[in-house]
Amino acid sequence: MKRLFSYAVTTIALVSGLAASAQLSPGVAQNTLRAAAVVNDEVISMLDLAMRTRLAILASGLNDSPEARSRLQRQVLRSLIDERLQLQEAKRLEITVDEGQTEDTISMLAQQNNMSREQFFTLLRSNEILPKALLDQVRSELTWRRLVQRRLRPTVDIGEEEIDEVITRIQSSQGRIQLRVSEILLGVDSVLQDDDVRRTAERLVEQLRGGANFAALARQFSQSATASVGGDLGWVEEGQLPDELTDQLGRMRPGEMAGPISTFGGFYILLLRDRRQVPLSDATVNIKQLLFALPPDAAADQLAQARTKAAELQPRIEGCESFDALAKEHGSPGSGDLGTLSLSELPEDLRRVIWPLPVGQASAPIRVAAGISLLLVCSREDDGIDREKIRDSLTAQRLDMLARRYLRDLRRAATVDIRL
């Protein structure tokens, strides 16, 4: 009973403060106590919704108007419902964050806006936003982040082979086109939500075309892990994203926006920020060759015989020492150490073979001018690839997927009554 009374006193105090600062009539102030939604018997009030909507408008750089509030209201409410589900789950698992963490985050936000904490809160109040709205949002984000780390992080184990696959992909992308992309993702958990989420995405697109800040809207509304960095995906290679997104990006120029784009996971809004060709690596490699020499006009059966012989020898190569012995025994003149070469100086066809090869692993038989060749990288230097950064990136991606799945399950199990 004491807890309920305390909550009621706090709410009345907040409404009174809002009424004073915004000069609301008692009737309007009373209306703010009305439920906008009930989530598992917990109320999200019209006051909560109004404050968070105004906060989203301020953060996005939009002009505050009844039309802007109306367009954003549904998505803001959805975000509030998700936050309430996250906090309820955290409470069930007895996961909390201390007020010091919340205060530190608020201070950091103020510094990022070149303000003191007091100036920051004054800005909020001047836009008729109670500081509690921001505090609640920050507290919710920190709590969910801690829950994900404590509950889901121990289940993620990135194997060395996964890192190797990423390194191979990075290496093979040398000289290819990359795109700098930002995203906003609005997830869809069932076909019943499809139309509603699409309309919400369309309203966000209207706001963006009207001058809203993409990064700010991504932070407020995106359900991707990139929301915390304003939707920035960084540099991605063409074809790395789902086909629906890749097809759209292929028709865009830097600075253009597209969406909503329907995918299996929901609706995307994309901003193509830049396009570049990946610079060639300055890495150097020591290469050895086992050559089966053939004349330039070798017949097809000669080529086939040489390929077969090379393919039979390839599994027997277990590093540079065994390679040397096999090259001496079976190879033609021209076999042996080709020296240390810069990858950027190699012909494109050879670079595509050499660059992805792990040290000590022979290539498949390849056709070269002098015949059929097996190539081996004995050493590689200064390739600039950090395995731990790749591990961290893969871990973050996996956690994002698991967290979205976790939240989806919470939504499906919840009882939500929307009363707008």
N, C-alpha and C positions, 0 to 999 in steps of 0.2 A: 504493500500500500504506500509505503514511504517513497518507493521508487517511482510509482505512478504520479504521486503528488509532486515529486521533484521535477519530473518531466513536464507536467502541466504548468508549473511555475515558470520553468525555463521558456516554454513555448509562448506563454502569455507575455513574458518580458521581451521576447524577440519581436512579437507582433506589435507590442506597444512601441518599441524602438523604431520599427519600420513605419508605423503610422505617424510617428513624430517627424522622422526624417523625410518621408515622402508625402506627408500631409494627407494621409488616407482617412476617409470617413470611418466611423466605428463599424458601419455595415460592411464596408470593403475589408477592413481589418479582420472582422469576424469570419468573412468568407475564406480568408487565407488558412483558417484552421480546418477547412473541409478537406476530405481525403481526395487526392488525385488518383491514388491506387492503394490497394492493400496487398501486401506481400507476405503470405504465411502469417496473417493476423497482425502484421506490423504496418503502420500507416505511413505513406508518403504524402505529406500535406501539399496543398496548393501553394503554401509558402515555400516549401522546399523546391517545388517545381519552378516557381517564379524566380527565386533567387538563382537557381542553377541556370535557368534560361538566360537571365541577364548577364550572368558570369560568362556564358558561352558567347554571347553577343559582344561583350567587352573584349574578351580574349581574341575573337575573330576579326576585330576591327570593323564590325558592321555598325550601321546607324541603328540605334535602338528605336523601334517603332512597333505598334501593335501587329503589323504585318510580319515583321521579322520574327517576333516572338511566336506568332501563330505557326509560321513555317518550321520553326525549330522545336516546338514544344513536344511533339510526339517522340522525336529521337532523344531529346533530353530526358523524357520520362523513361524511355527504355533503358538509358544509361543508369538512371537512378534505381530502377528495378534490379538491374544486374548488380549494382553496388550493394543493394540491400541483401541480395542473395549471397554475395561474397562475404559480407560481414556476418550474416547468420551462420554460414558454414565455418567461418573463423571462430566464432563464439562457441560453436559446438565442439570444435577441436581445441578450444582454450588457447587460441593464438591471438596475441595482441601486439600492438606497438606502443612504446612509451611516448608520452607527450613531447619529450625532448626531440625525438626524431621528426615529429610533425612540425615542431617549431623551427628546427634546423632547415627543413625543406621550404617552409614559408620564407625564412630569411634568405635562402638561396634564390627563390623566385623574385624576391624584392631586389636583390643585388643584380640579377639578370636584367631587370628593368631599370637599373640605375637609380634605385630608390632605397630609402631606409624602410624598415618594417612599418614605422608609423606613417610614412608617406604612402606606402603601398595600401595600407588599410584605409587611409583617407581617400585614396582614389576609388576604392571599392564603395565606400559609403557615399561619395559624391555621385556615383552611378546607381545609387539606391540598392546596393548589394551588401548584405550583412556578411562580415568577415567569416562567420560560422559556415557559410556555404562553401567557401574555399577550404577552410579547415577540414570540413567533413569529406570533401573530395580527396584531399591529400591523404587524410587518415585512411580512407577506404583503399586508395591505391597502394599505400605502404603495407597495409594489412594483407591485401591479396597477394602482393609480391612475396611477403614473408610466408604465407600459406603455401604458395607454389614452390618456394625454395625448400620448405620443410617437408611438405607432403610429396611433391613430385620429383624434385631434384635427385633424391637417392635412387630413383628408378631409371635414371638416364645414364647410360654407359656408352660413350663413343669409342668404338674400336679403332685400332690403327688402320685397318683396311678401309674404313670410311674416310679417314683423313687422307689416305693414299689416293682414293678416288677423287677427292676434291683437288688434291695437288695435280693429279693427271689432267683434270678439267682445266685448272688454271694454266698449266703448262701448254696444253693444246690450244688455248685461246689466244696465244701470242699472235699479234697482227690482226686479230678479228675486231668486229665492231662491238662496243659496249654502250649501254644506255644508262643514264642517271635518272632514276625514276622515284617518284613519291606516290604513295598510295593512301587511300581511305577504304577500309573494308567494313561493310555492314553485313554481318553474318545472318544466315537463314537456317533455322533449325528444322523447319518442316515446310511443306508446300503451302500450308495454310497461312504462313507468314509472308509468302513471296510478294504478293501485291502491296502489302503494307510497307515492307522494307524497300521495295522498289520506289514507292512514292516518297519515302523518306530520303532515299538517295537522290531522287530528282530534285527535292527541295534543297538539299545541300549543294547540288550542282548549280541551282539558281543563285544561291548565296555566293558561291565562288565566282560565277560569271558577273555577279554584281559588285565584286571587289573584295569579298571576304578572303582572309589569309588562309592559304591551304594548310600550312603547318599547324596553325592554331585550331582549325576545324578537325584536323587529324588527331590532335591531342585530345580534343573534347569527345569525339564521336567514333573514331576508328576502333575496331575490335581486333586489329592485328597487333603483334608485338612491337611493330614500328611506331605505334601511337606515341610512345614516350619520346621519340626523336622526331616528331612532327611528320611521321609517315615516310621518312627517308629510307628507301631500300638500298641506297648506295649505287655503285656501278654493277650492273648485271649484264651478262652476255645475251645477245640476241638468241632467242630460243630457250633460255633458261626458265622463263616464267610459263605458266599454263598457256595452252594454245590460244585461248580466247583473248588473253592479254597480249601475247606476242603478235597476233594478227593485227590488233588495234594499234599497238605501238609502231608497227612497221609502216603505218599510214600517217604517222604524226611527225611534226617538226618540233624541235626544241622550243619550249614555252607553251605548247598546246596542251589542252586538257581534254579528257574523254571520259564518258560515263553517263549513267551507270552501265556497267558491263556485267552481264549475268554469268556466273560460274557455278560450279558444284557447291562451293562453300558459301556463296552469297553474292553481293553486288560490290563491284570495285569502281572507284573513281581514280583515274590515273593522271598524273602530271609528268610529262616528259621534260626534264630539266636540261638535259644535255646529251650529246652523242659524241663518241670518240672512237678512234682506232687504238687498240691496246698496243702500247709500245713493245718492241721486241726486247726480250730479256738480255741483260749484259752477262748472263751466266756463261762460264766456260766449262767445257767437258773434255775429258780425255777419252778418245774413241779408238776402238780396235775393230778390225774387219777380218772376216773369214770369207774369201772370195772364191767363187767358182767361175773362172774366166770363160767367156764365150765371145765369138766374133760378133760384130755389130749386126750382121745379117743372119744370126743363128736361127735355125728352123724351130718350129714349135715343139717338136719332140725333144730337141736338145735343151730348150728352156725347161720343159717339163721334167726331164731327167735331173737337171741341175737343181730345180726346186725340190724335188723329192729327196735328193741326197742332203740338201741343206736342212730340210724339215726333219730328217732322221737324226742329224747331228745336234739340232737345237736343244732337245731335252738333256743332252749330255753336258751342256755347258753350265758349270756351277761357279761362275766367277772368272776373274781375269786369268788366273793360273791355268785352269783347265782349258780356257779359250786358247791360250798360247800353244798348248800342246796339240790341240785339235787342228789349229790353223797350220801348224808346222807339218802335221801328218797328212791332212786332207786338202789343205788350201792351195790355191794357185799362187804364182808370183803376184804380189800386190796385197797379199794377206799380211796381217800384223798390225802394229801400232800406227795409227794415223796422226797421232800427236794430240795436243791440247788446242781446241778450237773454240772461238766465240760462236755461240748459237746464232747471234744476229748476222753472222757472216756466212752461215750455211745456206745452200739453196732451199727454197721453200719445201720441196718434196722430202729432202733429208731432214729438215728441221721438224717436220711433222712426225717423223719416225723417231728421231733422237730425243726430242724434248720430253715426251711422256715416259720414256723408258726409266725404270728404277735402276739404280747403280747395281751392276753385277748380273742383270738379266738381259739375255740376248733377244734381239728383235726377231720377228718372223722373217722368212726369206723375202728379200725385196729385189726388184730389177734395177740394176744400175747400168751405166754405159758399158762397163767392162764385163758384165755377166750377171750372176746372181750372188747376192751378198747377205751375210749375217753380220749385224752390227752390235757392238757391246759398249755401254758406257761404264768406264772403270772408275771415274771420279767426276764429281760435279761441284763447282764452287760458286758462291755468291749468287744463288738463285733468288735470294730475298724472300723466301717462303718461311713463315713462322708456323710450325705445327701447332703450337699452343693456342695461337689466335684462331686457327682453323677449328681446333677442338672447342674453344669457347663459342665460336659462331654456330657450330653444329649443335652444341648443347642448348643455346638460346632458341634455335629453330625448333628443336624437339620439345623444349619446355613450352613454347608458344602453342604448338599443336596440342599438347596434353592439357594445358590450361584452358584452351578453347573447348576441348572435349569435356573437361570437368564442369565448366560453366554451363555448357549445353545440357549436361545431365542434371545440374541443379535447376535449370529452367523447366525441364520436363517433369521433374518431381515436385515442383512448387505449385502452390495455389495462388494465382495472381488475379486480382479483381481491379480492372482499370475503370475509373469512374469519371473520366473527362466527358 
